[in-house]
Amino acid sequence: MKSLLFLVLISVCWAEPHPGNSSLEHERIVHIQENGPRLLVVAEQSKIFSHRGGNVTLPCKFYHEHTSTAGSGTHKIRVKWTKLTYDYLKEVDVFVAMGHHRKSYGSYQGRVSLRESSENDASLVITNIMLEDYGRYKCEVIEGLEDDTAVVALNLEGVVFPYSPKLGRYNLNFHEAQRACTEQDSVMASFDQLYDAWRSGLDWCNAGWLSDGSVQYPITKPREPCGGRNTVPGVRNYGFWDKDKSRYDVFCFTSNFNG
């Protein structure tokens, strides 16, 4: 019986964390801190509208749950804005701020800044909006080991139009389609832009490239040459095709400077 008691005591001692394992102890401390006020990031609006050449503010504010304070004061606040790709798999750096340090990236240089109307305001101001600025943006706020994010969509007022070259329909691969839209003072339309155009009445039987690499076309009046008379209206999807070898038309998007 004494031997059994001795083995149990040894097992209990071995079950305790090793005092020299600093990483484990650190993880336990973090777990305890997470029970306190949690950092929250909020976008007051999830969708913002503007036009090419205009200025816009993408809203983003941060605070601690159940408190009115913006930060704990223990760690510096780091704000990072990125632009999300259509599939959310990649992010393009737009702007980073920490303390007095500021950095903008790529075509956003000289056009972006933080509004900072209050100590918890991380809203991004974009000036002289370009067609390529259309899309979804992520606001990320980091304080010590805590972080949270919010996503805001920037929509541009404009028009979607189908384009085919002089050679006739279905003569553009994806890269040629991109250049064709650029030559028309436009960019390749996104699915959301084509969908909005379809809801506004766009009907076009020829399939065209979109910016995500898919091939689609909008039909408001089903008919035999366009998928069949007995089909429902909608945006028809051909799926994703080889960007070098496959050839279709293209849907472009443009926005006027005055909206």
N, C-alpha and C positions, 0 to 999 in steps of 0.2 A: 504493500500500500504506500509506504514511504517512497519507493522507487517510482511509482506512478505519479505521485504528487510532484516529485522532482522533475519528471519529464514535462509535466504540464507547465510548471513555472518556467522551464527553459523555453518552451514553445511561445509563451507569452512574451518573453523578452525578445526573442527573435522576430516576433511579429511587429514590434515597434520600429519606426524608421531609424535608420542608421544616423547617428548624430553628425557624421561627416558628410552626409549626402545633402549638400547645400541646395542643389537644384530641386529636390523633392520638397525641402522646407520652403523654398521660394514659391513653388507652385501652391502650397497650402496657404501662404500669406495672400497670394493673389485671389484665391478662392474666397477668402474672408472679406477682402476688399470689395468683391463684386456684389456683396450683400448690401453695400451702401448705395447712395444715390447714383443711378446709372446715367451715363452720358447719352443724350438723345439729340439727334439731328432731324430737323423737320423742314420740309418745303411747303410754304403756305399755299402754293399753286403747283400743280403737277404738270401743267402745260402753259406755255407762254407763246404768244403770237407776235410776229414782227414782219419786217420786209427788208429786202436788200438795201443797204445803205443806211438803215436805221440804227438806233441804239436800243439796247434791251437790258433788263436786270433779271437774272435767274435767281429766285429767292432761295435762301438757305439760312436757318438759324439753329443755334445749339444751346442746350441748357442741361441741367441735371434734374433727373426725375424727382418730383415732389419738392423741388426747391425752385427759387427764382434766380439762382446764381448761374452765371455763364460758365465759370470754371472753378476748379478747386483752389487755384492759386499755387499749387505745389509744382505743377508741370507747365511748360509752355504749350500753348495751343498751336497745332499745325493744321492748316487748311489746305486741302488739295482738291482741285477740280480736274476731272478727266472727261473725255468724250467717249461714249460707248459705241462699239460697232453694232451693226444691225443684229448680230447673233449673241451679243453680250460676252463674247469670248475674249475680246481684246479691248484695251483702253488706250486712248491717245492722250498724252499729257497736255493740259491746257494752262494751268496756273497753280503755283504753290506759294504759300505764305507761312512764315513762322517768325514771330516777333517782328523785327523791322526788316527782315529779309523777304524779298519778293522775286519771283522768277516766272516768266511766261515762255511759252514754247511755240515753235513753228510759225504758222501764219497768224497766230494770236498775239505775237509780240507787238507791243505798242497799242494793242486794242482791248486789253482786259485788265481789270483791277477789282479789288474788293470794295463794296459799298461802305461797310463799317459804320452804319448809322448808329450802332450801339455796340457794346462790348461783346455781344453774342451774335452779331450780324456777320455772316460769312457769304452773303449774296455776291454773285459775280456779275459785274457790269461788262458788257461787250459793246463796243462801238463800231461803227462802219461795217455793219453785218454783211457777210459774203454768202453766196449761195451754198458754199461748202459748210457753212456753220450750222445748217439744218441738222437736227438729230437729238439724241438723248445725252444728257450730261449728268455726271455723278459728283455730288458734293460730299467729301469725306473730311470729318473732323477727328483729329487724334489728340488725346491728352494722356500722356504717360502710357499706360497699358490699355487704356480704353479707347474705343473708336466707334463711330456709327456713320451711316451714310443715308443720303436721300437722292432721288433721281428726278430730274426736271427735263421735260421735252421742249425743245425750241422748234416751233413750226413757223414756216414762212408763208406769207400770203403770195400767191402766184398762180401759174397755170401749167398744166401738164399737156404736152402735145406729142403725137406720134411723128416719127421721122423715118423716112427711107431714102436712100441715095438715088441719084439720077439713073443708076444702072437698073433700078427696079427693086422690088421688095426682096427681103431675105438675102442681103449681100453684105452684112456687117458682122464681123466677129465682135466679141465683147470689147476689146481694146479699140477697134475702129469705131464702135458705137460711142465710147467715151469721147473720142476726139471729135466725132460728128456733133455731139451735143455742145462741146466747147466751142466749136466753130459757129454754132447757132446762139452764142451768148447764153448758154444754159448748162445744166449738169444732168446726169442721168437721174431719172425719177426713182424714188424709193417705192416700196410696195404701199406704204401708208398714203403717199401722195397719189399714186394711181388709184387706190381704193377710194380716196376722197373725191377724185375726179369722176370715177364711175358713179358715185352717189350723186354727183352733180349733173349726171347725164352723159358722160363720155361713153361713146359706143364705137369700138374699132375692132375689125375682124382680124387684122394682121397681128401676129404675136411679136413682141418686142422685148429686148433686154431691159432689166431693171438694175439698179445699183448694187443689189446683193448677189448678182450673177444668175438670177432666175429669169425665166422667159414666161411672160404672161400677156393677157389681153382682156380688155373690159367689154362686156356685152350687156346692153340694157334691153335689146329686142332679139331674143333667140330666133335663129333661122338656120336653114339647112347648111349653107356654106360655113357657118360659124359655130360648129359644135352640135347642130341639130335643132330642129324646131321645137322638140318636146323637152328641151333642157331648161333649167331655171336661169334667170339673169344673174350675173355676178362677174367676178374677175377670174378668168380661166387660167389655170396654172399648168405650164408645160414642164415644170420642174427645173433642175439645174443641168446645164449642158457645158460641153467643153468650150472654154473661153477663147481658145485659139482656132479650133476647127469648125465649130458650129456657127451658123450664120442666120441672123434674123434681122428685123427692124429694131428700133429702140424708142423708148419713151423718155422724153426730156422734160426738165422742169426749169422754169425761169420765174423771176420775180422782178417787178418794176421798182425803180429806186424810190418812187413816191408811194409804193404800196398798192 
